[in-house]
Amino acid sequence: MTSVPIQVEWKEGQEEGFIERCSIIADSRERGEECLKPYSVADCLISRETSHVQMINFAPYSVKLEKGHVIRYMYDPGGALNSKETLQAEEIKAGEMKALLIRAQLEKKPVVPPTKEDMELSRPVEGGPKTLETPDSEIIPSERLLSEMHYNPELSKEQRKALEEIVWKNKDAFGLDGRLGHYPAEVEINLRPGTKEISLAPYGASPAKREVIDKQVEDWLKLDVIEPSKSAWGFPVLIVYRNNKPRMCIDYRKLNAVSIPDKFPLPKQTDILNALNGAQFLTTLDALAGFTQLKVREEDRPKTAF
């Protein structure tokens, strides 16, 4: 529901107005094509100071109403609304209860202090959280690599110059210009015996989320991460938010349920810590969009369609 400003023709001495709820389907032409604009207006009491109405757009696209478009006619609240004298006792009681409910929902409630468990879960992991946002590789060219680096301000000019030479010598290790790395290994998707093709209906998406999905698909096509397919398999996509940024994800849960999981030994934590004993510098590297740097085996690619 969106608050939309409107222009009202007020009568002399009139301070308030009532707009009754309704649903409307307006016809118009945009870009040379006929299109429908279904929307609804909620019951609204407006005044000269607050000339806004609450509207809902039922179309899967944005609706633009031209200036001068008549949304609804306004009535005098004194004549259009029921007075207390014309209502039954049950109706008055129901209205009072609803008013109390709305008032309670609008009241500011005290902030509940976090529990001990909440504090424990919110504590950053050792070494810092792994949620750092890297620069967008699509908009940073390689020639700006050195200017995008963050250097220790305590470095001397000679030390910084030596560090810049090392960084520039290994510039191919950085994901700039939209470039992705490549690891010479293929991912296999082995299914349980008797598994048949799975094709799920797509999830609904708002125009804003659809824009995010279309851009991600376009970027992956340019980077040769994905290719057009006519596979019998198909999985829906959805939008999740990380660090307040929308990210497209493919829902492969049904595929995971019929896949044979990989099993391999993991190193013990004590062995990892012992290997770091005596080290003066500790460095961690994260592959940019690492899951896109591995190719899926040719015969398994139809299973990943979305």
N, C-alpha and C positions, 0 to 999 in steps of 0.2 A: 504494500500500500504506500502511495506517494502523496505528499502534500503538494498540491498544485495551486499557484497563485491565479486568481481570476479577477476580471474586471466586472464591477457591479454597478448598475444604475440605481442609486439610492433615491428614494423619495424624500421630500423635504421633511425633516424631523424624524426620519426613520434611522434607528441606531443598530438594529439587529434584523437578521433574516434567517429563514429556515429553508434548506434545500433537501428535498426528499430523495431517498436512495432510488437508484434505477440502473438498469443495464442497457447499453446502447451499442449498436453496430453501425459504424459510419463507413460509407464508401468514399474512396478517393483514388486519384491516379498519382503514382509516384514512379519516376523513371520510365514513363510511358506505359505502365502496366496497371491494371485494376488491382486494388488491394482492399481488404477489409480491416477495420480498426475496432475490434471489440473491446470495450472498457466498461467499467462500472463505477458509479458514484455512491458513496456512503451517505447516510443521514448526517447532515452538518448544520450546526448553528454558527453563523458568521456575524461579524460586526464590522464597523467601518475600519477598526484598527487591525483586524485579522481577517482579511478577505482571501481565505484559502479553503479548498475542499480536499477531501481524501478520495483518491481515485486508485483503481486497480486496473492494470493492463493484462488482458487475457491472451494477447497475441504472443507468438514466439519471437517477435521482433519488436524493436522500439517503435512507439507510436508518437507522431508529432502532430499536434493539433494547431492549425493555423490561427492567427489572431483574428478575433471576431467570430470564431466557431461557438455556437450556442450549446452549452453543456446541459443546462437545466434551468427551469424557471424558479425564482425565489418567492417564497410566501412570507406573510407576516406571522411570526411565531404565535402571537396572541390568538389568531384565528385558525391557524393550521394545526396546532398542537392541542391535545386534550387538556382541559383544565381539571383541577383536583375535584371540582364539584360534579363532573360528568363521569368519574371513574368509580368502580366498585371498590369495596374495602380490600378485596384480594389483589386487585390490580395496583392499588396504592402501596400495599405491603410489598408486593413483588418489585415495584419500582424503587422503593426505599432500600430494599436488600441489595438490588443491583448497584445503586449509587454507593452504598457502603463498601461493596466489593471493589468497585472501581477506585474509590478513595483509598482503600487499603493497599491496592496494587501500586498506586502512585506515591505512597508515602516512602520516604527514604528509610531503609532498614540499616541498622548498625552492621558494620563490617565484622564478620566472624573471624576471630584470630586464627591463624594457621595452627594445625596440630603438630605434635612432635614428628609424626610420620610425614606430614607435608614438608616440614623443614628438612627432613632427612632426604626426601626424594628430590628436593629442589637444589640440593648442594651440588656444585659442579664436580664432575669426575676429576680424578687426579690427572694433572697435565692440561686441564682446561676442557671445556665442552667442544664437541666436534660439530658445531653448528655455524662455523664461520662462513659468511657469504663471500665467495670469490668474485672478482670482477666478471662482468658479462664478456665472454670471449668473442662474441659476435661484433662488438663495437670497439674493441681495443686492438689496433694494428700492431704488428711486430715492432715497428720502429719506435713505438712508445714504451717498449718493455722496460728500459732503464728508468724512465720517469715514473713508472707505475710501481717500482720496487720501494719498499720501506727499509731504510738503512738506519743503523744505530747512530744516533747523533754524536756519540763519543768517538767514532772512527776518525782517524786523520785523513787528509786528502789522499795520501799515498795508499792507505789501506782501502779507502772507498774505491779508488781507481782500480786497484788490483781485484777487488770484489766484482766490480762492473765488468772487467775483462773476463772473469770466470763465468758470470751470468750470461754474457753475450756469446761466449764460446759454446755454451750449452742452451742456446735460445730455443732449439727444437724440443726441449723438454717441457716447455711452457705451452699451455693450450690457448694460443692467441689466433686471431684471424678466423675463428670458428674451427680451427684444426683440432682433430681428435687423434689420440694415439692409437696404436694397433699392437695387439699381442698375438703372436703366431700360435694360437690354439683355438680349437673349435668346441663350442658348447653342444653337448649331446642331451637330448630330451628323450629318455627311455620311459616308455609307458608300460603299465601293468598289462598282462595278457588279456585279450578280449575287449580292450578299450576302443570305443567308437568315437567318431568325430563329435566335438562339442561346439555348438554355435548358440550364443546367448544374445538376447535382444539388447540393443544399446540403451544406456541410461539417459534420462532426460537431462538437458543442460540449458541454462539460461543463455541469452545472447552474449553476455559478458564471458561466461565460461566457454561457450562455443568459440569465441574469438581466441581464447587461450589455447584451446585444442587445435584449431586450424593453424595457428602460428607454430605450435610445436611440431605438427605433422609436416608443415612446409620446411621447417629447419632441418628435420631429420631426413627429408627427401634430398635436400641440398647437400647434406653431409654424407649421403649414401648409407645412412644407418638403416633405413627401411626401403622397401620397394613396393609398387602396386601388386596386389595379389587377388586371385579368384579362388582362394582356399575354401574348403568346406568347413573349416574351423573359424571361430570368431569370438572375441571376448570384448566386453564393454570397457570404456574408459571413464574415468571420473577425475574431478579436480580436488586436490587437497592443498592445504595451506601450510607453508613452512616459512618461519620468520616473516609472516604476514604477506608472503608472495604466493600466488597461485601456481601449482605445479600439476601437470597432467600425469596420471598414473594409469596403467592398464591392470585390470582386475583379473589376474591369472590364478585365482584361488581354486577354481574348478580344475584347471590344468594341473596345479600342484597336487590336488587330491588323487589324481590318477597316474602321477609320475612316480618312478622309482627313485627315492632320494639317494644322493651320494653319501657314502660313508668313508671317512678317512680319519686317521688319528690326528689330534691336535696337540701341539706342544704344551707341556705343563707351564703354569705361570711361574713357578719357582725357577724352571730352566731359563725362561725368558729373562727374568730379573738377574739371574747369575751371569747371563751373557752380557749384561750391561754393566757389570761390576768393573769399576775403575775407569769408565768412560767419562770424558770431560764434556763432550757435547752430545746431546740427544736430538735427533731429527726425525720427524714424521712426514711422510709424503702421502698425498691423497690423489688418486687418479681422477682427472676431470671426467665426470659422467662415465665412470668406470664400466658400467654394464653395457655401454655402447661401444666399448673398445674391444669386445670379444665377438667373433663371428659365430653364428649358429650354424650347425652342420646343415648342408644343403637339403637333405631329406627331412630334416626336422623343422625347417623354416615355415611350412604351411601351418604348423601347430601354434605359431605365435601370432597369427593374424588377429587384427582388432578393427 
